[in-house]
Amino acid sequence: MMENMKKYPWYEIVNGSSPLLQGDFVDSCPVVVPPTAIESEKVSAEVIEYDVVIMS
């Protein structure tokens, strides 16, 4: 990890309490995939994890 910081001086790791900003990377971001049809009051949904970049 330190090697990347030397290679990319504009890159830094922040903690979870910092606000998200344009260009931030989020590893293993959970995304809820809702069902296509709802047949009862109790709904199951799939959760898929993606590595994402914040864009605004």
N, C-alpha and C positions, 0 to 999 in steps of 0.2 A: 504493500500500500504506500509506503514512504517513497518507493521508486516512482509511482505515478505522480506524487506531489512535487517531486523534483522535475519530472518531465513536463507537467502541466501546473505552473505556479498559480494559475487562476482558479485551480480546483482545490476545494477544501471539504472536509467532512464536518457536518454540523450535527447537533444533537436533536432529539425529537421535539424539544420545546421551541425551536426556531420556527417562524412562519415559513410556509412554502413560497418559493419565488420562481419566476420564469427560468427555465433551464435546469431546475433541480432534478436529480435522478431519485426515483423511489424504487428500491428493489423489493420484489415480492409484494407488490401492491394488490390487496384483495379486491376483486371486482365481482359484484353480485350480478348473476345472469338470471333475470326473472323468468318464470315459466311463460309459455306462450298462451296458455289458457288457465283460468282459475276456476276450479270446480267445487271448492269448499272454502270454509273460513280459514282453515289451516293450509298454508302454502309452503311448499318446499322450493328452494332455489339452489342453483349450483353456484359455487364460489370458485373462481379461477384466479390464480396469481400471475401477474405480469410485471416485468420490469418496465417502468414508464418514465417519461420526461414531462415535467410540468410545462404546459404551453398556455399562453393567454392571448 
